[in-house]
Amino acid sequence: MNNPSRVLATVAMLSTTSAMAHDPIFGLGPHVLYKGGVEVALELDAAKAGDEKAQSTALELTYGMTGDWAVGVDLPYEFRSVAGDSNNGIGDVSLFTKYRFWRRDSLGLQESASVALKVITDTADGSGTPALDKGATDTILGLAYGYEGRTWYRWASLRYRFNGKNDAGVDRGDKVLFDLVGGWRPKRTGYLEPDTVWLLELNGEHGMKAEQGGASLPDTGGTELFLSPGIFWTLRNFAIKAGVQLPIYSDLNGRQDESDYRLKLVFEWHL
């Protein structure tokens, strides 16, 4: 017969997980909302590569269709500058969905796996220089696994981005993204207490060369790896996520600026 205290501990842990589960900052996680749940997130991003700087502010809305299926929309506003020229405006609206097809719960532990689909529309403001409009619709397919314990976390994900052909007839080259992430909670806390989890991510990107008229473009495609420390702080149904991607390896084709850094700050509310 199960010890009553162990059963209560399991119930408490699972309740906390469903109310505010954790996901990586830069990678893809398997977390989905509970049925009828609403998540409102404000995301701030910044990146620099050579003389190009980019910033964006996005409002993300997610709805739990069932306990295993969530859908949402991402509404960005972008700022971009290159060599003294700057431009800002509405970015490409994204529609996304995620389905959790496997979940296993045990005492103080939850494992799960999900598939995800994201469609990045061609809706950005097309005026100004540098351009915010990429001139094509892109699609991302992803697979994610997560291990969420009371002290330790780990995630792994693989995504494939299908980049469309733009208005100039350039096939922009697809991209493969992978992530390996570890998390550590230094102090176990209850649902009503502030909770902190430290994260360390390894994020990789490999882009294929772009093509135009059947010929490869030399200054496109290549590989970059990032080591990304971050923090996930929660208090009941509110969370703050923050992290920085630091490049540790770069093998870009031709003359391309290597990434200097990428920053992300996210505020989340579950309703």
TACOR-V937511 format. One record per helix or strand. SS is the DSSP state (helix for helix, strand for strand). FROM is the first residue (numbers start at 0). LEN is the number of residues. If there is no record, write none. Layout:
ss=SS from=FROM len=LEN
ss=SS from=FROM len=LEN
This chain:
ss=helix from=3 len=16
ss=strand from=37 len=12
ss=strand from=51 len=13
ss=strand from=68 len=14
ss=strand from=84 len=6
ss=strand from=93 len=13
ss=strand from=108 len=12
ss=strand from=137 len=12
ss=strand from=151 len=11
ss=strand from=164 len=1
ss=strand from=169 len=2
ss=strand from=174 len=10
ss=strand from=194 len=13
ss=strand from=210 len=2
ss=strand from=214 len=2
ss=strand from=221 len=14
ss=strand from=237 len=15
ss=strand from=258 len=12
